[in-house]
Amino acid sequence: MNLLHSFFLKNRTSILIFISVLAVYGVSAYRRQVGYWYWMEHSRDYVVDHVTAMSTQDAYHWLKMARDMDEGRLGKGRLDHLQGYPEGEEYVENPSLLAVLISLSKNFTGGDYYRGALLLVPVLAGLFVFPLFAYFRRLGFGASAVLGGLVGSFSHAYYDRTITGRPDTDLLNTFFPLLVSSFILPMNRTRTPRANLCFALGAGLSMYLFNWWYQQPGFILAYLVIMVAYLLLGRVSWRQIAAIILVFLLASGPGNVLQSTGSLRQFWLGYFSPSSTGHIVWPDAMASITEAQHQGILATLKLMYGFLPVVFAGLTGLAYLAFRQFRQMIPIAPLVFLGLWSLVGQIRFAMYLALFIGIGVGVLIELLCRYIGKKRNLQPQFVSLASISLMFALFFSTIAYTGFSLNIQPTISAPMTRAFLDIKGLVPKHSAMFTPLWGYGYPLMEIGEFATYHDGSLHGGIRTTLISKAVTSPKQSDMVSMLSYLEDKGFDSLTNQITDNNLPANRMMKLVFDYPGNFRGENVYVLYSETMIEKFGSISKYGTWDFAKGKSDPMRYQNMTCFSLIDNVLTCRGGKVDLNRGVILGDESPEVPLKAVLFVNNGYVVDEKDYGSDQGLYLQILEKDNKVIRTQVVDDRLFRTNFNQQYLLGNYDRRYFEEVYNNFPVARVLKVKSGH
């Protein structure tokens, strides 16, 4: 009892800080759990039959992997006929750690994979605060982990990616790297070789778990380089360094190490090199992904913390640490570098810098409190208590600048989920769904058990470009020709022809879209949805790609918000539309002529007025059960696309297609007829 009392007396400050760190983790978990409770309370918007919504499409990939693992489908050489239609893709040999955790968590939700996955979010999202505390405690600023954890957990850069409905790899993508860094930091020449090897083993095992979680073995090389640099600056002998490297690499997994250079190459090609097949260069897939875009330095800093004085104070504190404890900051250099890169590169890495901004402000607060405590002869635990209190006060007084109160909407809405399930009941099992939106790939495979042409891991390049060209073409025969070619030959055959025969883009296009064979597929369907209207700019970026010029000419729907129709004149925000004369009258712009106005009810044109003009735009007034839901202005090029004609106007060619599902505007499905 005396020993325990003595321990608490000697470690009062550390215990106080650790309890505070536990509180930070508790706040992180509780806030995300509140989001889950909200979804369950408002289940009409988030739950359809057995399917609970997710707020990222990638979540459906991990759900499917967990289900495939439990049903014994995974394994080398086994083909997944749902992914990468028509050839199919090989199943992974080993499931990811996330899929394993989803499989385990379903046991706590009565076998419900969806809810089991959702409950992982509050448990995992805040775990990074513990290695963060362990790391900066060794630097003498353990209390700064309190603010680092709060800012890191609730900054939009991280919270938006780990909020309710996002059981994805971001949940532990800060935890594992910080854990590796925390094992590297204590290595030094004053420790015994055995102790250093134990730390190397811990770092390696942490890296192994990270690769099992994230499947990006390139991190092994990055951490190997900074570890060697750290040890060299610490004057550790080469003999010890060699042993440490060997233990680290073996613990990281020899298979992962062998794949590390290939992983870095793929990273470089994905972010810095245009996608190509042979001599054909495809559109930049990253440009259509929000998280991979550059938003500017100021916007990215606000993503980390909306109150910029806190951001600049954090960067100042971080610079102080880098200057005063340069060597000790080396083990976290990869995360700091990725975070700083987000200022000029992809915003997805901003979450790494956000937590260090919190650390930087925490360091400044600790320095201030220590200075005052020294002047007033305060006990260390009181200084730490004051520091922690100020950190909590600062965070909660500026909480409006974070994502703390955010409640995100599902990526697949309840009506769309209902549509998937309805369609699943109407068509044969494992039917192929041809859709221009690659983001639907994972949900279609998981919810509907449909085969898909492209998805989150098979997007961009040859697949998405050709699919989008078929959808944006003004000829429905182009879509049928492409589908016929793919049914007979597949993407792999086309890729081989391009690479082996140096096939140029114009010959590839002719080969696919002038294919003479009839369509011989049995269960291939074209799926359109309301989401695609807003995404049509991205879809048409691929569809209008000019291979010779290396650029696109995207098309977009212009939506008008209209309030009333009096004497055949629509009054809208920003102007009026005179349906008698066929002109758009802008408040501050000249008249724009209309070619025609079309009234569309439940997906079919019920009335049309042609103004006989060779120039001008089309006005499409979309109705659901005779109630206007959208008023669109489109140019001639967009008006004639297969997407607009088949989906919005119902003008699909009956020779090639037959409608099997119409819940306009939520979704529409056309079956591709065989033998045409």
C-alpha positions in Angstrom: 0.0 0.0 0.0 2.9 2.3 0.9 4.5 1.6 -2.5 1.4 2.4 -4.3 1.0 5.6 -2.4 4.6 6.5 -3.0 4.1 5.8 -6.8 1.2 8.2 -7.0 3.0 10.9 -5.1 6.1 10.7 -7.4 4.0 10.6 -10.6 1.2 12.9 -9.7 1.8 15.2 -12.7 2.1 12.3 -15.2 -1.1 10.7 -13.8 -2.9 14.0 -14.1 -1.9 14.4 -17.7 -2.8 10.8 -18.5 -6.3 11.2 -17.0 -6.7 14.3 -19.1 -5.7 12.4 -22.2 -8.2 9.7 -21.3 -10.8 12.5 -21.1 -9.9 13.7 -24.6 -10.3 10.1 -25.9 -13.6 9.9 -24.1 -14.9 13.2 -25.7 -13.8 11.9 -29.1 -15.6 8.6 -28.6 -18.7 10.1 -27.1 -19.2 12.7 -29.7 -19.0 10.1 -32.5 -21.3 7.8 -30.6 -23.8 10.6 -30.3 -23.8 10.7 -34.1 -24.5 7.0 -34.2 -27.4 7.4 -31.7 -28.8 10.2 -33.9 -28.8 8.0 -36.9 -30.6 5.3 -35.1 -33.1 7.7 -33.7 -33.8 9.1 -37.2 -33.6 5.7 -38.8 -36.0 6.6 -41.6 -33.2 8.7 -43.2 -30.4 6.2 -42.4 -31.8 2.7 -42.4 -33.6 0.8 -45.1 -34.5 -2.8 -44.3 -31.3 -4.5 -43.2 -29.0 -1.8 -44.7 -27.7 1.0 -42.5 -26.2 4.0 -44.3 -22.5 4.8 -44.6 -21.0 8.3 -45.2 -18.2 7.1 -47.4 -18.5 4.8 -50.4 -15.2 3.0 -49.4 -17.0 1.7 -46.3 -19.0 -0.7 -48.6 -15.7 -2.1 -49.8 -14.6 -3.1 -46.3 -18.1 -4.4 -45.5 -18.0 -6.6 -48.6 -14.5 -7.9 -47.8 -15.6 -8.8 -44.2 -18.6 -10.7 -45.6 -16.5 -12.4 -48.3 -14.0 -13.4 -45.6 -16.7 -14.9 -43.3 -18.3 -16.8 -46.3 -14.9 -18.2 -47.3 -14.6 -16.5 -50.7 -11.2 -14.9 -50.2 -8.0 -16.5 -51.4 -5.3 -16.4 -54.1 -6.5 -17.4 -57.5 -10.2 -17.0 -56.7 -12.1 -14.7 -58.9 -14.6 -12.0 -57.8 -17.1 -11.8 -60.6 -18.8 -8.8 -59.1 -15.8 -6.5 -59.4 -14.2 -5.4 -62.7 -16.9 -6.8 -65.0 -16.7 -8.5 -67.5 -13.4 -10.2 -66.6 -13.7 -10.0 -62.9 -11.0 -9.3 -60.3 -9.0 -11.7 -58.2 -10.0 -11.7 -54.5 -7.4 -10.5 -52.0 -5.5 -13.4 -50.4 -5.7 -12.0 -46.9 -8.4 -9.6 -45.6 -7.4 -6.2 -44.2 -7.3 -5.6 -40.5 -10.4 -3.3 -40.9 -12.4 -6.1 -42.5 -11.3 -8.4 -39.7 -12.5 -5.9 -37.1 -15.8 -5.5 -38.9 -16.3 -9.2 -38.8 -15.6 -9.3 -35.1 -17.7 -6.3 -34.3 -20.8 -7.8 -36.0 -20.9 -10.3 -33.1 -21.9 -7.4 -30.8 -24.7 -6.3 -33.0 -26.5 -9.6 -33.6 -24.7 -10.3 -36.9 -25.4 -6.9 -38.4 -22.2 -6.0 -40.4 -23.4 -2.4 -41.0 -24.0 -1.5 -37.3 -20.9 -3.4 -36.2 -18.8 -1.3 -38.6 -20.4 1.9 -37.4 -19.6 1.1 -33.8 -15.9 0.8 -34.7 -15.8 4.6 -35.5 -16.1 6.0 -31.9 -13.8 3.3 -30.6 -10.9 3.8 -33.1 -11.0 7.4 -34.1 -9.5 8.9 -31.0 -6.8 6.2 -30.3 -4.1 8.3 -31.8 -4.1 10.5 -28.7 -2.2 7.8 -26.7 0.9 7.5 -28.8 0.8 11.3 -29.2 1.0 11.6 -25.4 3.7 9.0 -25.2 5.8 10.8 -27.8 5.6 14.4 -26.5 5.9 13.3 -22.9 9.4 12.2 -23.8 10.0 15.7 -25.2 8.8 17.2 -21.9 5.5 18.5 -23.3 3.1 15.6 -22.4 0.2 18.0 -21.5 0.3 19.4 -25.1 -1.2 16.1 -26.2 -4.5 17.2 -24.6 -4.9 20.1 -27.1 -3.2 18.1 -29.9 -5.8 15.4 -29.3 -8.8 17.8 -29.2 -7.7 19.7 -32.3 -6.6 16.6 -34.1 -9.8 14.8 -33.4 -12.3 17.5 -34.2 -10.6 19.6 -36.9 -12.6 19.3 -40.2 -9.5 17.8 -41.7 -9.8 14.7 -39.5 -13.4 14.7 -38.1 -15.0 14.9 -41.5 -13.1 11.8 -42.4 -13.8 9.9 -39.2 -17.3 10.9 -38.5 -20.3 8.6 -38.1 -20.7 6.3 -41.0 -17.1 6.3 -42.0 -15.5 2.9 -41.0 -12.5 3.5 -43.3 -8.7 3.4 -43.0 -8.5 7.1 -41.8 -9.6 5.9 -38.4 -6.2 4.6 -37.6 -4.0 6.3 -40.2 -2.6 8.6 -37.5 -2.5 6.1 -34.7 -0.2 3.6 -36.3 2.4 6.1 -37.7 2.5 7.8 -34.3 3.0 4.5 -32.6 5.9 3.7 -34.9 7.4 7.1 -34.1 7.0 6.5 -30.4 9.1 3.4 -30.6 11.8 5.0 -32.6 12.1 8.1 -30.3 13.6 6.3 -27.2 16.4 4.6 -29.3 19.8 6.1 -28.4 23.4 5.2 -27.8 23.0 5.4 -24.0 20.6 2.4 -24.0 21.7 -1.2 -24.1 21.7 -2.8 -27.5 19.0 -5.2 -26.3 16.8 -2.2 -25.3 17.3 -0.6 -28.7 16.4 -3.9 -30.4 13.3 -4.1 -28.3 12.2 -0.7 -29.5 13.0 -1.6 -33.1 10.9 -4.7 -32.7 8.0 -2.5 -31.4 8.4 -0.1 -34.3 8.5 -3.0 -36.8 5.4 -4.8 -35.3 3.6 -1.4 -35.3 4.5 -1.0 -39.0 3.3 -4.5 -39.7 -0.1 -3.7 -38.2 -0.2 -0.4 -40.1 0.4 -2.3 -43.4 -2.2 -4.8 -42.5 -4.6 -1.9 -41.9 -3.7 0.4 -44.8 -1.8 -1.7 -47.4 0.7 1.0 -48.2 4.1 -0.6 -47.5 5.9 2.4 -48.9 5.7 3.8 -45.4 8.3 1.2 -44.4 11.0 2.8 -46.5 10.0 6.3 -45.4 10.3 5.4 -41.7 13.5 3.4 -42.4 15.2 6.5 -43.8 14.2 8.7 -40.9 15.1 6.1 -38.3 18.6 5.7 -39.7 19.0 9.5 -39.8 17.8 9.7 -36.2 20.2 7.1 -35.1 23.1 8.6 -37.0 22.5 12.0 -35.4 22.4 10.2 -32.1 25.8 8.7 -32.8 24.6 5.2 -32.5 27.2 2.7 -33.8 26.8 1.3 -37.3 26.8 -2.2 -35.8 23.8 -1.4 -33.7 22.1 0.5 -36.5 22.5 -2.6 -38.8 21.0 -4.8 -36.2 18.1 -2.3 -35.6 17.4 -2.1 -39.3 17.3 -5.9 -39.6 14.9 -6.3 -36.7 12.7 -3.5 -37.9 12.4 -4.9 -41.4 11.8 -8.5 -40.3 9.1 -7.3 -37.8 7.5 -5.2 -40.5 7.0 -8.3 -42.6 9.4 -9.5 -45.4 6.5 -9.6 -47.8 5.6 -6.0 -47.0 9.3 -4.9 -47.4 9.5 -6.5 -50.9 6.4 -4.5 -51.9 7.6 -1.2 -50.5 9.4 0.1 -53.6 6.4 -0.8 -55.8 4.1 1.0 -53.3 6.1 4.2 -53.5 6.1 3.9 -57.3 2.4 3.6 -57.4 2.1 6.6 -55.0 4.2 8.6 -57.3 2.3 7.6 -60.5 -1.0 8.2 -58.8 -0.2 11.7 -57.6 2.4 13.1 -60.0 2.2 11.2 -63.3 -0.7 11.1 -65.8 -2.5 7.8 -66.2 -1.7 6.1 -69.4 -2.0 2.8 -71.3 0.7 2.4 -74.0 0.8 5.8 -75.8 -2.8 6.8 -74.7 -3.0 9.3 -71.9 -6.2 9.3 -69.9 -7.8 12.1 -67.9 -6.4 12.8 -64.4 -8.5 10.7 -62.1 -7.3 12.6 -59.0 -8.8 15.8 -60.3 -12.3 14.4 -59.8 -11.7 13.3 -56.2 -12.3 16.0 -53.6 -9.8 14.7 -51.1 -7.1 14.7 -53.7 -7.6 18.3 -54.8 -5.6 21.4 -53.8 -7.8 24.1 -52.2 -5.2 26.8 -51.5 -3.1 27.4 -48.4 -5.6 29.6 -46.5 -8.6 27.2 -47.2 -6.5 24.2 -46.1 -5.4 25.9 -42.9 -9.0 26.7 -42.1 -9.8 23.0 -42.7 -7.3 22.3 -39.9 -8.8 24.9 -37.5 -11.2 27.6 -38.6 -9.8 30.1 -36.1 -6.6 31.2 -37.8 -4.9 32.8 -34.8 -4.9 29.3 -33.3 -3.4 27.9 -36.5 -0.6 30.4 -36.6 0.2 30.0 -32.9 0.3 26.2 -33.5 2.8 26.6 -36.4 4.9 28.8 -34.2 4.9 26.3 -31.4 5.8 23.5 -33.8 8.7 25.6 -35.2 9.9 26.2 -31.6 10.0 22.4 -31.0 11.8 21.8 -34.4 14.4 24.4 -33.4 14.9 23.5 -29.8 14.6 19.7 -30.2 15.4 19.1 -33.8 16.7 15.5 -33.4 13.8 14.4 -31.2 11.3 15.7 -33.9 12.8 13.5 -36.6 10.8 10.4 -35.9 7.5 12.2 -36.7 9.0 13.9 -39.8 7.0 11.8 -42.3 3.6 12.9 -40.7 4.7 16.6 -40.5 5.9 16.4 -44.1 2.6 15.0 -45.3 0.7 17.6 -43.4 2.8 20.4 -44.8 2.4 19.0 -48.3 -1.4 19.4 -48.0 -0.9 23.2 -48.1 0.3 22.9 -51.7 -1.0 19.5 -52.6 -3.8 17.1 -51.8 -6.0 18.1 -48.9 -6.4 14.5 -47.7 -3.2 14.8 -45.8 -4.2 17.9 -43.9 -5.4 15.8 -41.0 -1.7 15.0 -40.2 -0.8 18.6 -39.6 -4.0 19.4 -37.7 -3.0 17.5 -34.6 0.5 19.1 -34.6 -1.1 22.5 -34.7 -2.8 21.6 -31.5 0.5 20.3 -30.1 2.2 23.6 -31.1 -0.4 25.7 -29.2 -0.2 23.3 -26.3 3.6 23.8 -26.1 3.2 27.6 -26.0 0.6 27.3 -23.2 2.9 25.0 -21.3 5.8 27.4 -21.7 3.7 30.3 -20.5 2.4 28.4 -17.4 5.9 27.1 -16.5 7.2 30.7 -16.7 4.4 31.9 -14.4 4.8 28.9 -12.1 8.5 29.5 -11.8 7.9 33.1 -10.8 5.3 32.1 -8.2 7.0 28.9 -7.0 4.0 26.7 -7.9 4.1 22.9 -7.7 4.6 21.1 -11.0 1.1 19.4 -10.8 -0.5 22.8 -10.4 1.4 24.2 -13.4 0.2 21.2 -15.5 -3.4 21.6 -14.2 -3.3 25.2 -15.2 -2.0 24.3 -18.6 -4.5 21.6 -19.2 -7.4 23.9 -18.0 -6.3 26.6 -20.4 -6.2 24.0 -23.3 -9.7 22.8 -22.6 -10.9 26.4 -22.2 -9.3 27.5 -25.5 -10.7 24.5 -27.4 -14.3 24.7 -26.1 -14.4 28.5 -26.5 -13.5 28.2 -30.2 -15.4 24.9 -30.8 -17.6 26.6 -33.4 -14.5 26.6 -35.7 -14.3 22.8 -35.6 -16.4 20.0 -36.9 -17.6 19.1 -33.3 -21.3 19.7 -34.0 -21.3 18.4 -37.6 -23.7 15.6 -38.6 -23.0 14.3 -42.0 -25.5 12.9 -44.5 -25.1 9.3 -45.9 -23.3 8.9 -49.2 -26.1 6.7 -50.5 -29.4 8.3 -49.5 -32.3 6.2 -48.1 -34.3 6.5 -51.4 -31.3 5.4 -53.4 -30.7 2.5 -51.0 -34.3 1.5 -51.4 -33.9 1.7 -55.2 -30.8 -0.7 -55.0 -32.8 -3.2 -53.0 -35.9 -2.9 -55.3 -33.7 -3.4 -58.4 -32.0 -6.4 -56.7 -35.5 -8.0 -56.4 -36.3 -7.3 -60.1 -33.2 -8.6 -61.9 -31.3 -11.9 -61.9 -28.7 -12.3 -59.2 -25.3 -10.8 -60.0 -26.6 -8.9 -62.9 -24.1 -6.3 -64.3 -24.9 -2.6 -63.7 -23.4 -0.2 -66.3 -23.3 3.2 -64.6 -21.1 6.3 -65.3 -20.6 7.0 -61.6 -17.7 4.9 -60.4 -18.5 5.9 -56.8 -21.5 3.6 -56.9 -19.3 0.6 -57.6 -18.7 -0.6 -54.0 -22.3 0.1 -52.8 -23.8 -1.7 -55.8 -21.6 -4.8 -55.1 -22.3 -4.8 -51.3 -26.0 -3.8 -51.2 -27.3 -5.2 -54.4 -24.8 -8.0 -55.2 -24.5 -6.5 -58.7 -21.5 -6.8 -61.0 -19.9 -3.5 -61.8 -17.6 -2.1 -64.5 -15.7 0.3 -62.3 -15.4 1.3 -58.6 -13.3 3.0 -56.1 -10.2 0.9 -56.9 -10.9 0.5 -60.6 -11.7 4.0 -61.6 -10.2 6.5 -64.1 -8.1 5.2 -67.0 -9.6 3.1 -69.7 -12.7 2.0 -67.8 -14.2 5.3 -66.6 -13.1 7.1 -69.8 -14.9 4.7 -72.2 -17.9 4.4 -70.0 -18.3 8.2 -69.8 -17.8 8.5 -73.6 -20.7 6.1 -74.1 -22.9 8.1 -71.7 -22.0 11.5 -73.2 -22.3 10.4 -76.8 -25.3 11.6 -78.8 -25.7 8.1 -80.3 -27.3 5.3 -78.4 -25.7 2.9 -80.8 -22.3 3.9 -79.5 -23.3 2.6 -76.0 -24.5 -0.6 -77.5 -21.4 -1.1 -79.6 -19.1 -0.5 -76.6 -21.1 -2.9 -74.4 -21.0 -5.5 -77.2 -17.3 -5.1 -77.5 -16.7 -5.5 -73.8 -19.1 -8.5 -73.6 -17.1 -10.2 -76.3 -13.5 -9.0 -75.7 -13.3 -7.3 -72.3 -11.1 -4.5 -71.0 -8.1 -6.7 -70.6 -8.1 -7.6 -74.3 -8.3 -4.0 -75.3 -5.5 -3.0 -72.9 -3.3 -5.7 -74.4 -4.0 -4.5 -77.9 -3.1 -0.9 -76.9 0.2 -1.9 -75.2 1.3 -4.7 -77.5 0.4 -3.0 -80.8 0.9 0.6 -79.8 -2.7 1.2 -80.7 -3.4 5.0 -81.0 -6.5 6.6 -79.4 -8.4 7.1 -82.7 -8.1 3.4 -83.6 -9.0 2.3 -80.1 -12.2 4.5 -80.3 -13.1 3.1 -83.7 -12.5 -0.5 -82.5 -14.8 0.0 -79.5 -17.6 2.3 -80.8 -17.8 0.9 -84.3 -17.8 -2.7 -83.1 -19.9 -4.7 -85.6 -21.0 -7.6 -83.4 -24.5 -7.8 -81.8 -24.8 -7.6 -78.1 -24.8 -11.1 -76.7 -25.0 -10.4 -73.0 -27.9 -11.7 -70.9 -28.1 -9.6 -67.8 -26.6 -6.2 -68.4 -28.4 -3.1 -67.2 -27.9 0.7 -67.5 -28.4 2.5 -64.2 -29.0 6.3 -63.9 -29.6 8.2 -60.7 -30.3 11.7 -59.5 -26.9 12.1 -58.0 -25.4 11.9 -61.5 -27.1 15.2 -62.5 -24.8 17.0 -60.0 -21.9 14.9 -60.9 -22.3 15.2 -64.7 -19.5 17.8 -64.9 -17.0 15.2 -63.6 -18.6 12.4 -65.8 -18.4 14.6 -68.9 -14.8 15.5 -68.1 -13.9 11.9 -69.0 -16.6 11.7 -71.7 -15.3 14.8 -73.6 -11.6 14.0 -73.2 -9.7 14.9 -76.3 -6.8 12.5 -76.6 -4.9 14.7 -79.1 -5.2 17.9 -77.1 -5.0 16.3 -73.7 -8.0 18.2 -72.3 -11.7 18.1 -71.8 -14.7 20.3 -72.5 -17.1 19.4 -69.6 -20.9 19.9 -69.7 -23.0 20.9 -66.7 -26.7 21.3 -66.0 -27.7 24.9 -65.0 -30.4 24.7 -62.4 -32.9 27.6 -62.1 -34.9 28.3 -58.9 -38.3 29.4 -60.1 -41.2 30.6 -57.9 -44.3 31.1 -60.1 -45.8 30.8 -63.5 -48.1 33.7 -64.4 -49.3 34.3 -68.0 -46.8 31.7 -69.2 -43.9 33.7 -67.7 -41.7 31.9 -65.1 -40.3 34.1 -62.4 -37.0 32.8 -61.2 -34.1 33.8 -59.0 -32.0 36.1 -61.2 -34.5 36.6 -64.0 -37.6 35.4 -65.8 -38.4 32.9 -68.6 -41.0 34.0 -71.1 -42.5 30.8 -72.4 -44.6 32.7 -74.9 -41.6 34.2 -76.8 -39.1 31.5 -75.9 -36.5 33.7 -74.2 -34.6 33.9 -70.8 -34.7 37.4 -69.4 -31.8 38.0 -67.0 -31.9 40.8 -64.5 -28.5 42.1 -65.7 -27.9 40.2 -68.9 -29.2 40.3 -72.5 -32.0 38.0 -73.7 -31.1 34.4 -74.3 -33.2 32.5 -76.9 -34.7 29.1 -76.3 -34.8 26.3 -78.9 -37.5 24.5 -77.0 -39.1 23.9 -73.6 -39.9 20.4 -72.5 -42.2 19.4 -69.7 -41.1 16.0 -68.2 -43.3 14.2 -65.8 -42.1 11.0 -64.1 -39.4 10.6 -66.6 -41.3 11.1 -69.8 -41.9 14.2 -72.0 -45.6 15.1 -71.7 -45.5 18.4 -73.5 -43.0 20.2 -75.7 -42.9 23.6 -77.4 -40.4 24.2 -80.2 -39.6 27.8 -80.9 -38.0 27.1 -84.3 -34.7 28.8 -83.4 -31.4 27.6 -84.7 -29.6 29.2 -81.8 -30.2 29.0 -78.1 -30.7 26.7 -75.2 -33.2 24.1 -74.0 -35.4 24.5 -70.9 -36.3 21.2 -69.2 -39.0 21.4 -66.5 -38.9 18.1 -64.5 -41.9 17.0 -62.5 -42.7 14.2 -60.1 -46.4 13.4 -60.1 -47.1 16.8 -61.8 -45.1 18.7 -59.2 -42.1 20.6 -60.4 -38.8 19.3 -58.9 -36.2 20.8 -61.2 -35.9 23.5 -63.8 -32.8 23.0 -66.0 -31.2 25.0 -68.8 -29.0 22.9 -71.1 -27.1 23.6 -74.3 -27.6 21.5 -77.5 -24.6 19.3 -76.8 -25.8 18.3 -73.4 -29.4 18.0 -74.5 -28.5 15.3 -77.0 -26.3 13.1 -74.8 -27.4 9.6 -74.0 -27.6 10.5 -70.3 -30.0 13.3 -70.9 -32.1 11.5 -73.5 -32.4 8.1 -71.8 -32.5 9.1 -68.2 -34.2 12.5 -67.9 -36.4 12.5 -71.0 -37.2 8.8 -71.4 -36.1 8.8 -75.0 -34.3 5.4 -75.0 -34.0 3.5 -78.2 -36.5 0.6 -77.9 -34.5 -1.4 -80.4 -31.7 -1.7 -77.9 -33.2 -1.1 -74.4 -36.2 -1.8 -72.3 -37.1 -0.2 -69.1 -37.2 -2.4 -66.0 -37.3 0.2 -63.2 -38.4 3.8 -63.1 -38.5 5.7 -59.8 -37.9 9.1 -61.3 -35.9 11.0 -60.5 -34.2 8.7 -57.9 -33.2 6.0 -60.3 -33.9 4.5 -63.7 -32.7 1.2 -65.0 -32.7 0.0 -68.6 -32.0 -3.5 -69.7 -29.7 -3.9 -72.7 -31.5 -6.2 -75.1 -29.6 -9.2 -76.4 -29.2 -9.9 -80.1 -29.1 -6.3 -81.3 
